[in-house]
Amino acid sequence: MNNKKNDARIIVADDHGIVRMGLIQTIKRLRPDAIISEVEDFKSLYKVILKEELDLAIMDVNMPNGSIQEAIDYIKIHKPELKILIFSSQDEDLYAMRYLKMGAGGYLSKQSSTAVIETALNAILTTGRYISNDVKEAILLESLNGPTKKTTLESLSDRELQIANKLAEGIPLKELSNQLNLHSSTVSTYKNRLFDKLKIRSIPELVEILRLYNH
């Protein structure tokens, strides 16, 4: 059993070479006997998953040729024993629960220390699950109080949500202020407020949140 755990067969899927390299080096340091392969998009991931016997898939969320939900579904259908760990730079508070509900076994932030990566690897390879203390707390709160609203779109006012949808469509602020008959500084204030509420810093992150919650 111990031997198998050490020569775990792991695939790392991320479209940034430097990220793959860094994570693979860390895994090799923690588990010198691990057999590691790498891919840079979802399509390549599916091919390797079908061809090889793997223990763990570590996947980024945003890669070409597919989506994370599609990838999780694909693995569940074709390789139900394969463990799934999401490896992302997205805000854990905002996204981890969502990916766990999609069927992932765990969520690991790209900002994680080597110690946290080691804990995550051990947990996911042994039990098929890795949940950080922060996410455990969020799950407990949700079970006690129902879904927390502070990090979801539900925390936005109707006007903020309207502006969020328009921004996600790629409409510039100036055009948006004309459409809504609001001063551009007012639209900017709304934008900043909704970015703060959702704990995001960019339009692509906003697009992803809207996509997730409209899923």
RODREN-847359 format. One line per field, with one value per atom (N, C-alpha, C): x, y, z; atom name; residue number from 1. Coordinates in Angstrom, 3 decimals, decimal comma. Atoms other than C-alpha are relative to their C-alpha. Example, Ala and Ser with C-alpha at 12.3 -4.5 7.8 and 13.67 -1.06 7.14 Angstrom:
% residues 2
east	0,890	12,300	0,900	-0,820	13,670	-0,770
north	-1,190	-4,500	1,200	-1,190	-1,060	1,090
up	0,000	7,800	0,000	-0,060	7,140	0,730
atomo	N	CA	C	N	CA	C
num	1	1	1	2	2	2
END
This chain:
% residues 215
east	0,852	0,000	0,876	-0,890	2,776	0,740	-0,753	4,697	-0,840	0,888	1,720	-0,217	0,245	1,151	1,169	-1,170	4,705	0,183	-0,144	4,744	-1,341	1,278	1,458	0,187	-0,037	0,698	-0,879	0,664	-0,205	0,098	-0,051	-1,151	-0,251	0,137	-0,703	-0,485	0,589	-2,942	-0,097	-0,004	-2,242	0,547	-0,456	-1,824	1,200	-1,218	1,123	1,162	-1,144	4,400	0,733	-0,756	6,036	-0,722	0,801	3,177	0,137	-0,163	3,360	1,373	-1,368	7,127	0,183	-0,129	6,929	-0,698	0,767	4,239	0,644	-0,627	5,949	1,272	-1,222	9,245	-0,336	0,429	7,435	-0,460	0,496	5,669	1,180	-1,164	8,981	0,828	-0,741	10,606	-0,725	0,794	7,760	-0,148	0,219	7,301	0,931	-0,998	10,484	-0,395	0,368	8,888	-1,266	1,234	5,775	0,278	-0,105	5,226	-0,910	0,765	4,157	-0,018	0,109	2,835	-0,651	0,542	1,724	-0,686	0,712	-0,716	-0,355	0,271	-1,691	-1,408	1,401	-5,342	-0,895	0,951	-8,494	0,014	0,049	-8,441	1,145	-1,162	-4,936	-0,192	0,268	-6,007	-0,878	0,910	-8,867	0,736	-0,749	-6,517	0,861	-0,902	-4,019	-0,809	0,848	-6,778	-0,496	0,513	-8,179	1,107	-1,113	-4,769	0,749	-0,855	-3,047	-0,793	0,579	-3,878	0,597	-0,481	-3,636	-0,692	0,590	-4,245	-0,622	0,411	-4,655	0,151	-0,078	-5,454	-0,019	-0,052	-4,364	-0,251	0,435	-6,157	-0,194	0,371	-6,271	-1,437	1,399	-9,732	-0,142	0,120	-9,182	1,096	-0,924	-7,525	-0,745	0,657	-8,177	-0,702	0,657	-10,457	-0,846	0,908	-13,013	-0,303	0,326	-14,344	0,221	-0,284	-13,731	-1,171	1,164	-17,295	0,004	-0,061	-16,946	1,085	-1,123	-13,586	-0,362	0,403	-14,980	-1,009	1,012	-17,982	0,645	-0,696	-15,687	0,721	-0,739	-13,520	-0,966	0,978	-16,560	-0,602	0,581	-17,916	1,037	-0,989	-14,708	0,979	-0,967	-12,416	-0,459	0,582	-14,541	0,947	-0,950	-11,632	1,059	-1,044	-9,385	-0,345	0,236	-9,028	0,269	-0,086	-9,439	0,339	-0,373	-7,638	0,062	-0,025	-8,373	1,147	-1,175	-5,256	-0,176	0,413	-6,219	0,461	-0,361	-5,300	-1,251	1,245	-8,979	-0,194	0,269	-10,245	-0,658	0,493	-10,705	-1,384	1,291	-13,567	-1,148	1,048	-15,465	-0,235	0,096	-14,733	0,083	-0,274	-13,648	-1,275	1,256	-17,173	-0,669	0,656	-18,436	0,609	-0,663	-15,824	-0,188	0,276	-16,343	-1,397	1,373	-20,060	-0,081	-0,048	-19,199	0,503	-0,497	-17,482	1,497	-1,434	-13,829	0,235	-0,313	-12,124	0,630	-0,637	-10,312	0,340	-0,379	-9,256	1,289	-1,293	-5,675	0,355	-0,360	-4,676	1,429	-1,350	-1,675	0,944	-0,832	-0,464	0,434	-0,265	-0,160	1,491	-1,386	3,075	0,257	-0,369	4,979	-0,653	0,608	3,659	-1,476	1,427	0,056	-0,163	0,052	0,718	0,219	-0,274	2,148	-1,225	1,221	-0,926	-1,093	1,036	-3,215	0,260	-0,359	-1,343	-0,264	0,197	-1,338	-1,483	1,441	-5,028	-0,721	0,767	-6,262	0,387	-0,421	-4,173	-0,460	0,407	-5,164	-1,515	1,460	-8,836	-0,829	0,755	-9,752	-0,596	0,553	-10,557	1,094	-0,822	-8,705	-0,819	0,742	-10,490	0,797	-0,765	-8,609	-0,882	0,754	-9,608	-1,013	0,915	-11,145	-1,260	1,156	-13,370	-0,848	0,753	-14,301	-0,920	0,780	-15,449	-1,199	1,092	-17,497	-1,083	0,963	-19,119	-0,828	0,694	-19,967	-1,014	0,902	-21,443	-1,201	1,098	-23,477	-0,987	0,901	-24,832	-0,823	0,719	-25,800	-0,962	0,760	-27,065	-0,610	0,367	-27,832	1,131	-1,099	-25,659	0,347	-0,423	-23,596	-0,144	0,304	-24,547	1,096	-0,901	-21,650	0,983	-0,954	-19,424	-0,675	0,684	-22,110	-0,632	0,678	-23,918	-1,224	1,192	-26,848	0,260	-0,324	-24,981	-0,082	0,054	-25,254	-1,419	1,313	-28,070	-0,403	0,485	-30,221	0,821	-0,773	-28,334	1,421	-1,360	-24,930	0,022	0,085	-26,019	-0,188	0,217	-27,250	1,328	-1,290	-23,882	1,008	-0,893	-22,007	-0,224	0,327	-23,824	0,454	-0,407	-23,155	1,530	-1,471	-19,441	0,496	-0,389	-19,230	-0,216	0,234	-20,632	1,061	-1,084	-17,621	-0,365	0,412	-19,491	0,885	-0,872	-17,087	-0,798	0,657	-17,851	-0,727	0,596	-18,533	-1,333	1,228	-21,079	-1,057	0,887	-22,558	-0,700	0,595	-23,094	-1,067	1,015	-24,952	-1,249	1,126	-27,101	-0,886	0,742	-28,089	-0,371	0,259	-28,275	0,554	-0,678	-25,815	1,323	-1,305	-22,712	1,078	-1,033	-19,550	0,663	-0,608	-18,159	-0,908	0,956	-21,348	0,141	-0,181	-20,889	1,301	-1,291	-17,247	-0,144	0,233	-18,409	-0,707	0,714	-20,860	0,951	-0,951	-18,131	0,951	-0,937	-15,673	-0,674	0,736	-18,330	-0,274	0,317	-19,339	1,274	-1,281	-15,668	0,408	-0,330	-15,133	-0,854	0,925	-18,209	0,338	-0,299	-17,174	1,463	-1,433	-13,490	0,737	-0,666	-12,341	0,706	-0,770	-9,992	-0,080	-0,007	-10,735	-1,321	1,219	-13,510	-0,042	0,057	-12,477	-0,475	0,458	-12,997	-1,507	1,435	-16,417	-0,777	0,635	-17,315	-0,106	-0,035	-16,304	-1,019	0,982	-18,425	-1,421	1,344	-21,485	-0,294	0,167	-20,933	-0,286	0,179	-20,640	-1,387	1,267	-23,706	-1,216	1,130	-25,825	-0,019	-0,188	-24,701	-1,246
north	-1,215	0,000	1,248	-1,155	2,377	0,234	-0,094	1,600	0,647	-0,532	2,327	1,499	-1,414	5,626	0,853	-0,775	6,715	0,085	-0,137	5,826	0,323	-0,464	7,582	0,483	-0,449	8,223	1,248	-1,314	11,874	0,708	-0,871	14,070	1,440	-1,426	17,841	0,699	-0,674	19,848	1,500	-1,461	23,577	0,585	-0,540	25,806	0,933	-0,792	27,691	-0,920	0,891	25,812	0,207	-0,331	27,596	-0,513	0,501	26,615	-1,522	1,467	22,960	-0,386	0,309	22,952	0,149	-0,264	24,478	-1,056	0,987	22,081	-1,382	1,314	19,012	-0,118	0,015	19,948	-0,187	0,117	20,331	-1,429	1,378	16,953	-0,971	0,904	15,261	0,078	-0,170	16,719	-0,724	0,619	15,470	-1,506	1,411	12,153	-0,387	0,274	11,174	-1,132	1,152	7,944	0,232	-0,270	9,609	-0,003	0,003	9,067	1,119	-1,213	12,433	0,264	-0,454	13,389	1,374	-1,364	16,831	0,272	-0,447	18,370	1,469	-1,436	21,933	0,390	-0,340	21,676	-1,196	1,036	19,670	-1,187	1,065	17,694	-1,001	0,869	16,359	-0,785	0,654	15,563	-1,237	1,126	13,360	-1,169	1,058	11,435	-0,800	0,678	10,669	-0,803	0,676	9,763	-1,344	1,233	7,169	-1,032	0,877	5,741	-0,579	0,406	5,545	-0,217	0,209	4,257	1,043	-1,095	7,281	-0,041	-0,097	7,910	1,370	-1,370	11,679	0,930	-1,088	14,502	1,319	-1,344	17,973	0,975	-0,793	20,476	1,471	-1,408	24,200	0,106	-0,188	25,622	0,534	-0,654	27,822	-0,483	0,497	25,901	-0,068	0,098	25,710	-1,347	1,229	23,123	-0,738	0,650	22,498	0,871	-0,718	23,501	-0,935	0,803	22,330	-0,930	0,866	21,005	-1,194	1,055	19,029	-1,021	0,878	17,636	-0,888	0,785	16,557	-1,068	0,954	14,921	-1,130	0,975	13,182	-1,034	0,902	11,730	-0,906	0,784	10,614	-1,133	1,004	8,745	-1,057	0,911	7,241	-0,597	0,481	6,929	0,398	-0,432	7,166	-0,133	0,185	5,981	1,103	-1,031	8,854	1,173	-1,087	11,439	1,343	-1,313	15,113	1,076	-1,137	18,061	1,243	-1,263	21,552	0,845	-0,813	23,748	1,353	-1,259	27,374	1,206	-1,254	30,970	0,772	-0,686	31,858	0,003	-0,167	32,963	-1,265	1,251	29,821	0,186	-0,261	31,393	-0,011	-0,180	32,054	-1,257	1,066	28,982	-1,427	1,382	25,948	-0,825	0,719	24,956	-0,363	0,221	25,307	-1,221	1,107	22,905	-1,321	1,219	20,421	-0,515	0,393	20,439	-0,551	0,526	19,832	-1,443	1,371	16,626	-0,140	0,082	17,524	-0,521	0,534	15,820	1,027	-1,018	18,935	1,242	-1,275	22,514	0,470	-0,454	23,741	1,319	-1,309	27,372	-0,028	-0,093	28,152	0,786	-0,748	30,385	-0,880	0,878	27,357	-0,230	0,327	26,657	-1,477	1,407	23,393	-0,892	0,791	22,184	-0,281	0,171	22,744	-0,948	0,903	21,035	-1,444	1,347	18,053	-0,566	0,421	17,888	-0,380	0,238	18,117	-1,304	1,226	15,370	-1,244	1,150	13,014	-0,301	0,172	13,598	-0,535	0,370	13,299	-1,389	1,330	10,220	-1,095	0,994	8,474	-0,139	0,033	9,443	0,459	-0,543	11,068	1,358	-1,308	14,293	0,902	-0,985	17,452	1,267	-1,224	20,327	0,812	-0,844	23,216	0,368	-0,380	24,435	1,101	-1,098	27,592	-0,526	0,556	25,559	-0,860	0,794	23,166	0,908	-0,967	26,196	0,501	-0,481	27,461	-1,065	1,101	24,025	-0,121	0,076	23,945	1,140	-1,158	27,464	-0,179	0,195	26,561	-1,028	1,033	23,451	0,537	-0,580	25,516	1,102	-1,213	28,688	0,031	-0,074	27,745	0,714	-0,588	29,141	1,403	-1,352	32,171	0,899	-0,869	35,118	1,017	-1,141	37,421	-0,101	0,104	35,994	-0,418	0,409	35,247	1,203	-1,060	37,246	0,512	-0,414	37,363	1,228	-1,168	40,037	1,304	-1,198	42,434	0,560	-0,623	44,935	-0,260	0,204	44,733	0,819	-0,887	47,680	-0,535	0,553	46,134	-1,245	1,215	42,846	0,343	-0,462	44,664	0,465	-0,519	46,432	-1,141	1,167	43,166	-0,750	0,718	41,459	0,768	-0,844	44,396	-0,006	0,023	44,480	-1,336	1,342	40,737	-0,169	0,040	41,282	0,778	-0,746	43,507	1,427	-1,381	46,818	0,974	-0,958	49,699	0,887	-0,835	51,944	1,188	-1,208	54,992	-0,340	0,423	53,150	-0,447	0,479	51,601	1,163	-1,172	55,016	0,628	-0,506	56,136	-0,878	0,945	52,998	0,134	-0,026	53,314	1,414	-1,407	57,100	0,387	-0,313	57,332	0,686	-0,638	59,456	-1,084	1,046	57,490	-0,252	0,200	58,090	-0,858	0,823	56,524	-1,462	1,373	53,459	-0,585	0,433	53,274	-0,396	0,298	53,377	-1,342	1,286	50,528	-1,148	1,037	48,543	-0,343	0,222	49,026	-0,714	0,587	48,117	-1,482	1,409	44,902	-0,847	0,714	43,941	-0,301	0,194	44,429	-1,114	0,984	42,391	-1,420	1,323	39,514	-0,396	0,244	39,798	-0,343	0,227	40,010	1,274	-1,158	42,283	0,204	-0,129	41,700	-0,451	0,376	41,333	-1,516	1,455	37,722	-0,772	0,647	36,757	0,190	-0,291	38,428	-0,908	0,875	36,512	-1,418	1,363	33,261	-0,183	0,074	34,001	-0,074	-0,023	34,824	-1,333	1,273	31,658	-1,123	1,014	29,542	0,061	-0,134	30,963	-0,101	0,194	30,819	-1,425	1,348	27,242	-0,855
up	0,000	0,000	0,000	-0,099	1,003	-1,300	1,246	-2,141	-1,096	1,037	-4,371	0,183	-0,288	-2,614	-0,501	0,386	-3,372	-1,511	1,447	-7,056	-0,639	0,535	-7,670	-1,439	1,400	-11,342	-0,104	-0,066	-11,665	-1,344	1,182	-14,606	0,437	-0,300	-14,352	-1,270	1,155	-16,698	0,265	-0,147	-17,022	-1,293	1,282	-20,064	0,139	-0,189	-18,526	0,343	-0,172	-18,914	1,305	-1,222	-16,000	1,247	-1,128	-13,663	0,092	0,020	-14,763	0,552	-0,393	-14,309	1,514	-1,437	-10,816	0,831	-0,765	-9,625	-0,105	0,200	-11,137	0,840	-0,820	-9,446	1,478	-1,405	-6,121	0,299	-0,212	-6,512	0,036	0,053	-7,446	1,282	-1,246	-4,352	1,153	-1,065	-2,146	-0,199	0,334	-3,949	-1,150	1,047	-5,848	-0,944	0,834	-7,151	-0,828	0,754	-8,586	-1,500	1,467	-12,312	-0,491	0,317	-13,696	-1,505	1,389	-17,118	0,009	0,048	-18,282	-1,335	1,202	-20,771	0,174	-0,093	-21,629	-0,439	0,304	-22,669	0,308	-0,400	-21,987	-0,967	0,995	-25,251	0,209	-0,250	-24,564	1,292	-1,283	-21,006	-0,211	0,245	-22,259	-0,648	0,711	-24,583	0,971	-0,950	-21,804	1,020	-0,988	-19,324	-0,539	0,605	-21,736	-0,205	0,388	-22,659	1,199	-1,120	-19,272	1,288	-1,330	-15,812	0,935	-0,855	-13,506	1,364	-1,335	-9,815	0,253	-0,339	-9,808	-1,193	0,992	-12,231	0,757	-0,590	-11,086	-1,138	1,155	-13,306	0,323	-0,058	-13,858	-0,502	0,371	-14,489	-1,426	1,306	-17,538	-0,943	1,020	-20,375	-1,334	1,311	-24,130	-0,206	0,504	-25,810	1,037	-0,940	-23,089	1,200	-1,234	-19,696	1,181	-1,194	-16,143	0,321	-0,264	-15,744	-0,954	1,018	-18,981	0,377	-0,362	-17,775	1,189	-1,183	-14,392	-0,417	0,478	-16,097	-0,801	0,855	-18,610	0,863	-0,892	-15,839	0,761	-0,770	-13,817	-0,850	0,903	-16,863	-0,395	0,586	-18,289	1,007	-1,000	-15,251	1,402	-1,280	-12,098	1,200	-1,113	-9,894	0,049	0,078	-11,015	0,924	-0,958	-8,266	-0,677	0,654	-9,216	1,022	-0,836	-7,632	-0,885	0,749	-8,959	0,524	-0,356	-9,003	-0,685	0,617	-9,535	0,804	-0,688	-8,739	0,401	-0,359	-8,258	1,517	-1,427	-4,864	0,570	-0,582	-2,765	0,632	-0,663	-0,753	-0,999	1,004	-3,949	-0,831	0,999	-6,051	0,520	-0,426	-4,008	0,151	-0,233	-2,931	-1,318	1,288	-6,479	-0,720	0,694	-7,890	0,738	-0,771	-5,064	-0,337	0,353	-5,881	-1,427	1,378	-9,552	-0,020	-0,055	-8,460	0,193	-0,269	-7,859	1,413	-1,317	-4,924	0,915	-0,825	-3,783	-0,799	0,614	-4,482	0,668	-0,504	-4,139	-0,671	0,550	-4,552	-0,528	0,564	-6,767	0,910	-0,951	-3,939	1,191	-1,145	-1,625	0,229	-0,367	0,243	-0,304	0,230	-0,296	1,047	-1,089	3,080	-0,291	0,313	1,964	-1,191	1,164	-1,393	0,458	-0,518	0,505	0,715	-0,714	2,775	-0,999	1,014	-0,264	-0,761	0,739	-2,183	0,844	-0,885	0,803	0,187	-0,257	1,488	-1,231	1,199	-2,087	-0,491	0,452	-2,912	0,962	-0,998	0,317	0,065	-0,236	0,651	-1,198	1,135	-2,687	0,284	-0,400	-0,815	0,550	-0,710	0,110	0,168	-0,285	1,806	1,013	-0,921	3,400	1,196	-1,202	6,864	-0,290	0,348	5,355	-0,675	0,723	3,047	0,934	-1,004	5,882	0,806	-0,782	7,841	-0,804	0,872	4,885	-0,160	0,130	4,471	1,281	-1,287	8,184	0,135	-0,079	8,036	-0,917	0,958	4,964	0,536	-0,527	6,649	1,184	-1,143	9,704	-0,417	0,328	8,059	-1,397	1,412	4,467	-0,726	0,766	1,623	0,493	-0,383	2,637	-1,221	1,135	0,507	-0,270	0,120	1,068	-1,168	1,104	-1,677	-1,302	1,226	-4,252	-0,677	0,761	-6,880	0,742	-0,746	-4,461	0,865	-0,826	-2,514	-0,801	0,842	-5,487	-0,053	0,227	-5,873	-1,451	1,382	-9,025	-0,987	0,888	-10,525	-0,194	0,096	-9,715	-0,887	0,807	-11,255	-1,473	1,379	-14,372	-0,617	0,482	-14,704	-0,158	0,085	-14,016	-1,313	1,242	-16,910	-1,239	1,140	-19,263	-0,151	0,037	-18,330	-0,542	0,451	-18,900	-1,505	1,450	-22,394	-0,773	0,653	-23,073	-0,357	0,300	-23,161	0,789	-0,702	-22,354	0,956	-1,021	-19,366	-0,608	0,606	-21,568	-0,671	0,688	-23,690	1,013	-1,056	-20,572	0,700	-0,658	-18,951	-0,896	0,942	-22,117	0,014	0,029	-22,201	1,240	-1,264	-18,532	0,441	-0,313	-18,604	1,373	-1,264	-15,704	-0,309	0,177	-15,279	0,032	0,076	-16,126	1,359	-1,332	-12,609	0,885	-0,757	-11,174	-0,397	0,493	-13,381	0,567	-0,566	-12,207	1,464	-1,422	-8,591	0,152	-0,022	-9,229	-0,304	0,412	-10,975	1,155	-1,108	-8,096	1,169	-1,118	-5,554	-0,254	0,270	-7,295	-0,057	-0,006	-7,814	1,445	-1,422	-4,054	0,616	-0,580	-3,148	-0,457	0,549	-5,427	0,181	-0,239	-4,427	-1,292	1,286	-8,040	-0,445	0,468	-9,956	-1,507	1,458	-13,630	-0,618	0,734	-16,209	-0,277	0,216	-17,121	1,241	-1,234	-13,453	0,165	-0,080	-13,562	-0,953	1,011	-16,742	0,543	-0,548	-15,022	1,116	-1,099	-11,929	-0,553	0,596	-14,039	-0,689	0,679	-16,069	1,015	-1,034	-12,910	0,634	-0,719	-11,231	-0,901	0,928	-14,365	-0,515	0,525	-14,914	0,238
atomo	N	CA	C	N	CA	C	N	CA	C	N	CA	C	N	CA	C	N	CA	C	N	CA	C	N	CA	C	N	CA	C	N	CA	C	N	CA	C	N	CA	C	N	CA	C	N	CA	C	N	CA	C	N	CA	C	N	CA	C	N	CA	C	N	CA	C	N	CA	C	N	CA	C	N	CA	C	N	CA	C	N	CA	C	N	CA	C	N	CA	C	N	CA	C	N	CA	C	N	CA	C	N	CA	C	N	CA	C	N	CA	C	N	CA	C	N	CA	C	N	CA	C	N	CA	C	N	CA	C	N	CA	C	N	CA	C	N	CA	C	N	CA	C	N	CA	C	N	CA	C	N	CA	C	N	CA	C	N	CA	C	N	CA	C	N	CA	C	N	CA	C	N	CA	C	N	CA	C	N	CA	C	N	CA	C	N	CA	C	N	CA	C	N	CA	C	N	CA	C	N	CA	C	N	CA	C	N	CA	C	N	CA	C	N	CA	C	N	CA	C	N	CA	C	N	CA	C	N	CA	C	N	CA	C	N	CA	C	N	CA	C	N	CA	C	N	CA	C	N	CA	C	N	CA	C	N	CA	C	N	CA	C	N	CA	C	N	CA	C	N	CA	C	N	CA	C	N	CA	C	N	CA	C	N	CA	C	N	CA	C	N	CA	C	N	CA	C	N	CA	C	N	CA	C	N	CA	C	N	CA	C	N	CA	C	N	CA	C	N	CA	C	N	CA	C	N	CA	C	N	CA	C	N	CA	C	N	CA	C	N	CA	C	N	CA	C	N	CA	C	N	CA	C	N	CA	C	N	CA	C	N	CA	C	N	CA	C	N	CA	C	N	CA	C	N	CA	C	N	CA	C	N	CA	C	N	CA	C	N	CA	C	N	CA	C	N	CA	C	N	CA	C	N	CA	C	N	CA	C	N	CA	C	N	CA	C	N	CA	C	N	CA	C	N	CA	C	N	CA	C	N	CA	C	N	CA	C	N	CA	C	N	CA	C	N	CA	C	N	CA	C	N	CA	C	N	CA	C	N	CA	C	N	CA	C	N	CA	C	N	CA	C	N	CA	C	N	CA	C	N	CA	C	N	CA	C	N	CA	C	N	CA	C	N	CA	C	N	CA	C	N	CA	C	N	CA	C	N	CA	C	N	CA	C	N	CA	C	N	CA	C	N	CA	C	N	CA	C	N	CA	C	N	CA	C	N	CA	C	N	CA	C	N	CA	C	N	CA	C	N	CA	C	N	CA	C	N	CA	C	N	CA	C	N	CA	C	N	CA	C	N	CA	C	N	CA	C	N	CA	C	N	CA	C	N	CA	C	N	CA	C	N	CA	C	N	CA	C	N	CA	C	N	CA	C	N	CA	C	N	CA	C	N	CA	C	N	CA	C	N	CA	C	N	CA	C	N	CA	C	N	CA	C	N	CA	C	N	CA	C	N	CA	C	N	CA	C	N	CA	C	N	CA	C	N	CA	C	N	CA	C	N	CA	C	N	CA	C	N	CA	C	N	CA	C	N	CA	C	N	CA	C	N	CA	C	N	CA	C	N	CA	C	N	CA	C	N	CA	C	N	CA	C	N	CA	C	N	CA	C	N	CA	C	N	CA	C	N	CA	C	N	CA	C	N	CA	C	N	CA	C	N	CA	C	N	CA	C	N	CA	C	N	CA	C	N	CA	C	N	CA	C
num	1	1	1	2	2	2	3	3	3	4	4	4	5	5	5	6	6	6	7	7	7	8	8	8	9	9	9	10	10	10	11	11	11	12	12	12	13	13	13	14	14	14	15	15	15	16	16	16	17	17	17	18	18	18	19	19	19	20	20	20	21	21	21	22	22	22	23	23	23	24	24	24	25	25	25	26	26	26	27	27	27	28	28	28	29	29	29	30	30	30	31	31	31	32	32	32	33	33	33	34	34	34	35	35	35	36	36	36	37	37	37	38	38	38	39	39	39	40	40	40	41	41	41	42	42	42	43	43	43	44	44	44	45	45	45	46	46	46	47	47	47	48	48	48	49	49	49	50	50	50	51	51	51	52	52	52	53	53	53	54	54	54	55	55	55	56	56	56	57	57	57	58	58	58	59	59	59	60	60	60	61	61	61	62	62	62	63	63	63	64	64	64	65	65	65	66	66	66	67	67	67	68	68	68	69	69	69	70	70	70	71	71	71	72	72	72	73	73	73	74	74	74	75	75	75	76	76	76	77	77	77	78	78	78	79	79	79	80	80	80	81	81	81	82	82	82	83	83	83	84	84	84	85	85	85	86	86	86	87	87	87	88	88	88	89	89	89	90	90	90	91	91	91	92	92	92	93	93	93	94	94	94	95	95	95	96	96	96	97	97	97	98	98	98	99	99	99	100	100	100	101	101	101	102	102	102	103	103	103	104	104	104	105	105	105	106	106	106	107	107	107	108	108	108	109	109	109	110	110	110	111	111	111	112	112	112	113	113	113	114	114	114	115	115	115	116	116	116	117	117	117	118	118	118	119	119	119	120	120	120	121	121	121	122	122	122	123	123	123	124	124	124	125	125	125	126	126	126	127	127	127	128	128	128	129	129	129	130	130	130	131	131	131	132	132	132	133	133	133	134	134	134	135	135	135	136	136	136	137	137	137	138	138	138	139	139	139	140	140	140	141	141	141	142	142	142	143	143	143	144	144	144	145	145	145	146	146	146	147	147	147	148	148	148	149	149	149	150	150	150	151	151	151	152	152	152	153	153	153	154	154	154	155	155	155	156	156	156	157	157	157	158	158	158	159	159	159	160	160	160	161	161	161	162	162	162	163	163	163	164	164	164	165	165	165	166	166	166	167	167	167	168	168	168	169	169	169	170	170	170	171	171	171	172	172	172	173	173	173	174	174	174	175	175	175	176	176	176	177	177	177	178	178	178	179	179	179	180	180	180	181	181	181	182	182	182	183	183	183	184	184	184	185	185	185	186	186	186	187	187	187	188	188	188	189	189	189	190	190	190	191	191	191	192	192	192	193	193	193	194	194	194	195	195	195	196	196	196	197	197	197	198	198	198	199	199	199	200	200	200	201	201	201	202	202	202	203	203	203	204	204	204	205	205	205	206	206	206	207	207	207	208	208	208	209	209	209	210	210	210	211	211	211	212	212	212	213	213	213	214	214	214	215	215	215
END
